[in-house]
Amino acid sequence: MLIAIYSLVILAATTLGAFVGLGGGVIIKPILDFIGAEPRMQVDFLSAVAVFTMSVVSTAKHIKNKASFNKNIILFIASGSIAGGFLGGYCMDMLSAIAEQGSIRAIQAFILALLLTAVIIYVAKERKSFRIKNNFAILFVGVALGFTASFLGIGGGPINVAVLTLFFSMNVKESAVYSVAIIFFSQLSKLITIFASSGIQPYAHQWKTLLFILPAAILGGIIGSKLNRKFDDKIIRKVFVFVIVLLIILNLYNGVTQIIY
C-alpha cells in the first residue's frame, strides 16, 4: 500500500516537475516527510533517484523535439551546480552528525518555505529582470542553486525557475526547460555524494520501492515535457504559483509538527 502511495506521489510530482520546472523533489520530499514512514536519509535518496530519472527523460524529450538551449548557460550553471551539490551534501552530513533528524527536517522545511515564499513573490507577477553574461557570475549562480538543492534534499526546481527568470530574462515556460536540464546535474552530484558518504548498503532494501517509483518517474517526465510544449507561459505560470502556495503551507506544517513532536 505504501509503495502504491509513493508511486502516485512521484508520478504527480515528476509530471508537475517536468511541466512547470519544479523538478519534483520539492513536492516529493515534503509529502514523504508528511507521511513519515521513512527516515530523512531514505526520503532524500528516493527523492533524488526519482527526480534524477525524471530529468533524464524530460531533457531527452526536449532535445529530441529540438528545443533550443543556450549551451553557455547550461554548461556553467551545470558545472556550478555539481560543485554546489557536493558542498551542500557535505554540509548536510556535518549537520546530521550534530543534530537530530526531527530538527534537521524542521530546518529544511522552514528554509524551503521561506525560499518558496520569495519565489512566489517574484514569479507571481512579471518583474524587472537582468541578463547575466559573465561566465564567472553564471558559475556562481550554479553553485548557489546546487548547494540549495542538495542541502534541502530537493531538485531545486522552483528556485531554479525564479533565478533563471530573474538573472537571464527568461519567461516561466522557457526557464522550466532549463531548470529540468540543470536538475539533472545537481541530482547526479547529490546521488554521488549519497553513495560516497554512506555507500549503497543503507538503501539496498529500497530495491522493491525503486521497481515501482522509477517507472512512475519516467512516465512523469514524458507527460510533463509534453504538457510543457502544449501550454503557453500564462498557464504554466498559474500552475506554478498554485503548486508553490500549497507547498509553502505543507512545509510550514511539517516544520511545526517536527518541533512539537
C-alpha positions as CSV (number, residue, x, y, z in Angstrom):
1,M,0.0,0.0,0.0
2,L,2.8,2.4,0.9
3,I,4.6,1.7,-2.3
4,A,1.5,2.5,-4.3
5,I,1.1,5.8,-2.5
6,Y,4.8,6.6,-3.1
7,S,4.4,5.8,-6.8
8,L,1.3,8.1,-7.2
9,V,3.1,10.9,-5.3
10,I,6.2,10.5,-7.6
11,L,4.1,10.3,-10.8
12,A,2.2,13.5,-9.9
13,A,5.4,15.3,-8.6
14,T,7.5,14.4,-11.6
15,T,4.7,15.3,-14.1
16,L,4.4,18.8,-12.5
17,G,8.2,18.9,-12.2
18,A,8.7,18.5,-15.9
19,F,5.7,20.6,-16.8
20,V,6.5,23.8,-14.9
21,G,10.1,23.2,-13.9
22,L,9.6,22.3,-10.3
23,G,11.8,19.2,-10.7
24,G,9.6,17.1,-8.4
25,G,11.8,16.9,-5.3
26,V,10.3,20.0,-3.9
27,I,7.0,18.1,-3.9
28,I,8.2,14.6,-3.1
29,K,10.3,15.4,0.0
30,P,7.6,17.4,1.9
31,I,4.9,14.8,1.2
32,L,7.1,11.8,2.2
33,D,8.1,13.8,5.3
34,F,4.4,14.3,6.0
35,I,3.7,10.5,5.6
36,G,6.6,9.9,8.0
37,A,7.2,6.2,7.0
38,E,10.9,6.7,6.2
39,P,13.9,8.3,7.9
40,R,15.2,11.5,6.4
41,M,18.1,9.8,4.6
42,Q,15.8,7.3,2.9
43,V,13.4,10.1,1.8
44,D,16.3,12.1,0.4
45,F,17.5,9.1,-1.5
46,L,14.1,8.2,-3.0
47,S,13.5,11.8,-3.9
48,A,16.9,12.2,-5.6
49,V,16.5,9.0,-7.6
50,A,13.0,9.9,-8.8
51,V,13.9,13.5,-9.7
52,F,17.2,12.4,-11.5
53,T,15.2,9.8,-13.5
54,M,12.6,12.4,-14.5
55,S,15.3,14.9,-15.5
56,V,17.0,12.4,-17.8
57,V,13.7,11.5,-19.5
58,S,12.4,15.1,-19.8
59,T,15.7,16.6,-21.0
60,A,16.0,13.8,-23.6
61,K,12.4,14.6,-24.8
62,H,13.2,18.3,-25.2
63,I,16.4,17.5,-27.1
64,K,14.6,15.1,-29.4
65,N,12.0,17.8,-30.1
66,K,14.8,20.2,-30.9
67,A,14.2,22.6,-28.0
68,S,16.7,25.4,-28.2
69,F,19.2,25.8,-25.3
70,N,21.8,28.4,-24.6
71,K,24.7,26.0,-24.2
72,N,26.8,28.5,-22.3
73,I,24.2,29.0,-19.6
74,I,23.6,25.2,-19.3
75,L,27.4,24.5,-19.2
76,F,28.3,27.0,-16.5
77,I,25.3,26.6,-14.3
78,A,25.5,22.8,-14.5
79,S,29.2,22.9,-13.6
80,G,28.5,25.2,-10.7
81,S,25.5,23.1,-9.6
82,I,27.7,19.9,-9.4
83,A,30.2,21.7,-7.2
84,G,27.4,23.2,-5.1
85,G,25.7,19.8,-4.9
86,F,28.8,18.2,-3.4
87,L,29.2,21.2,-1.0
88,G,25.5,21.0,0.1
89,G,25.7,17.3,0.7
90,Y,28.9,17.7,2.8
91,C,27.2,20.4,4.9
92,M,24.2,18.2,5.5
93,D,26.4,15.3,6.6
94,M,28.1,17.7,9.1
95,L,24.7,18.9,10.3
96,S,23.4,15.3,10.6
97,A,26.4,14.5,12.9
98,I,25.3,17.1,15.5
99,A,21.6,17.4,15.2
100,E,18.6,15.0,15.4
101,Q,16.6,14.0,12.3
102,G,13.5,15.8,13.5
103,S,15.4,19.1,14.0
104,I,17.0,18.7,10.6
105,R,13.6,18.1,8.9
106,A,12.2,21.2,10.7
107,I,15.2,23.3,9.5
108,Q,14.8,22.1,5.9
109,A,11.0,22.7,6.0
110,F,11.3,26.3,7.3
111,I,14.1,27.3,4.9
112,L,12.2,25.8,2.0
113,A,9.0,27.6,3.0
114,L,11.0,30.9,3.2
115,L,12.6,30.4,-0.2
116,L,9.3,29.4,-1.8
117,T,7.7,32.5,-0.4
118,A,10.4,34.6,-2.1
119,V,9.9,32.6,-5.3
120,I,6.2,33.2,-5.4
121,I,6.6,36.9,-4.7
122,Y,8.8,37.3,-7.7
123,V,7.2,34.8,-10.2
124,A,3.5,35.7,-9.5
125,K,4.0,38.9,-11.4
126,E,6.4,39.8,-14.1
127,R,9.0,41.9,-12.6
128,K,12.3,43.5,-13.7
129,S,14.9,41.0,-14.7
130,F,18.6,41.0,-15.7
131,R,20.6,39.3,-18.4
132,I,23.9,37.9,-16.9
133,K,26.6,37.2,-19.5
134,N,29.7,36.9,-17.3
135,N,30.7,33.3,-17.1
136,F,32.1,33.5,-13.6
137,A,28.8,35.0,-12.4
138,I,26.8,32.2,-14.2
139,L,29.1,29.7,-12.5
140,F,28.4,31.2,-9.1
141,V,24.6,31.1,-9.7
142,G,25.0,27.4,-10.4
143,V,27.0,26.8,-7.2
144,A,24.2,28.5,-5.2
145,L,21.5,26.5,-6.9
146,G,23.3,23.2,-6.5
147,F,24.1,23.8,-2.8
148,T,20.5,24.8,-2.0
149,A,19.0,21.7,-3.9
150,S,21.4,19.3,-2.2
151,F,21.2,20.7,1.3
152,L,17.4,20.8,1.3
153,G,17.1,17.4,-0.4
154,I,15.1,18.7,-3.3
155,G,15.6,19.1,-7.0
156,G,15.6,22.8,-6.7
157,G,13.2,23.4,-9.5
158,P,11.1,26.4,-8.2
159,I,14.3,28.2,-7.1
160,N,15.9,27.4,-10.5
161,V,12.8,28.9,-12.3
162,A,12.9,32.1,-10.2
163,V,16.6,32.6,-10.6
164,L,16.5,31.9,-14.4
165,T,13.7,34.4,-14.9
166,L,15.4,37.0,-12.7
167,F,19.0,36.7,-14.0
168,F,18.6,35.5,-17.5
169,S,15.3,37.3,-18.6
170,M,13.5,34.0,-19.4
171,N,9.8,33.5,-19.1
172,V,8.5,30.7,-16.9
173,K,7.9,28.3,-19.8
174,E,11.4,28.7,-21.1
175,S,13.0,28.6,-17.7
176,A,11.2,25.4,-16.9
177,V,13.0,23.6,-19.7
178,Y,16.4,24.9,-18.5
179,S,15.5,24.1,-14.9
180,V,15.0,20.4,-15.6
181,A,18.3,20.2,-17.5
182,I,20.1,21.8,-14.5
183,I,18.4,19.5,-12.1
184,F,19.9,16.5,-14.0
185,F,23.4,17.7,-12.9
186,S,22.5,18.7,-9.4
187,Q,20.8,15.4,-8.7
188,L,23.6,13.5,-10.2
189,S,26.1,15.1,-7.8
190,K,23.6,14.5,-5.0
191,L,23.4,10.8,-5.7
192,I,27.2,10.5,-6.0
193,T,27.5,12.3,-2.6
194,I,25.0,9.9,-1.0
195,F,26.8,6.8,-2.2
196,A,30.3,8.2,-1.4
197,S,29.4,9.2,2.1
198,S,27.3,6.1,3.2
199,G,27.6,3.5,0.4
200,I,24.8,1.6,-1.2
201,Q,24.1,-0.7,1.8
202,P,21.7,1.7,3.7
203,Y,19.5,1.8,0.6
204,A,19.7,-1.8,-0.5
205,H,16.3,-2.7,1.0
206,Q,14.7,0.0,-1.2
207,W,15.0,-2.0,-4.4
208,K,11.4,-3.1,-4.3
209,T,10.3,0.5,-3.9
210,L,12.5,1.6,-6.8
211,L,10.9,-1.0,-9.1
212,F,7.7,1.0,-8.8
213,I,8.8,4.6,-8.4
214,L,11.3,4.5,-11.4
215,P,8.6,3.8,-14.0
216,A,6.4,6.4,-12.3
217,A,9.2,9.0,-12.6
218,I,9.8,8.0,-16.3
219,L,6.1,8.4,-17.1
220,G,6.0,11.7,-15.2
221,G,8.9,13.0,-17.2
222,I,7.3,12.1,-20.5
223,I,3.8,13.5,-19.6
224,G,5.3,16.7,-18.1
225,S,7.5,17.5,-21.0
226,K,4.6,17.1,-23.4
227,L,2.4,19.4,-21.3
228,N,5.2,22.0,-21.3
229,R,5.2,22.1,-25.0
230,K,1.4,22.2,-25.3
231,F,0.6,25.1,-22.9
232,D,1.7,28.7,-23.0
233,D,3.6,30.7,-20.5
234,K,0.5,32.2,-18.9
235,I,-1.0,28.8,-18.0
236,I,2.4,27.4,-16.8
237,R,2.8,30.4,-14.5
238,K,-0.6,29.9,-12.9
239,V,0.0,26.2,-12.3
240,F,3.5,27.0,-10.9
241,V,2.1,29.6,-8.4
242,F,-0.7,27.4,-7.3
243,V,1.5,24.5,-6.5
244,I,4.1,26.7,-4.7
245,V,1.3,28.1,-2.4
246,L,0.3,24.5,-1.5
247,L,4.0,23.6,-0.9
248,I,4.6,26.6,1.4
249,I,1.6,25.5,3.6
250,L,2.8,21.9,3.7
251,N,6.4,22.9,4.6
252,L,5.2,25.2,7.4
253,Y,3.0,22.4,8.7
254,N,5.9,19.9,8.6
255,G,8.3,22.3,10.3
256,V,5.9,23.0,13.1
257,T,5.0,19.3,13.7
258,Q,8.7,18.3,13.8
259,I,9.2,20.9,16.5
260,I,6.1,19.9,18.5
261,Y,6.7,16.2,18.3
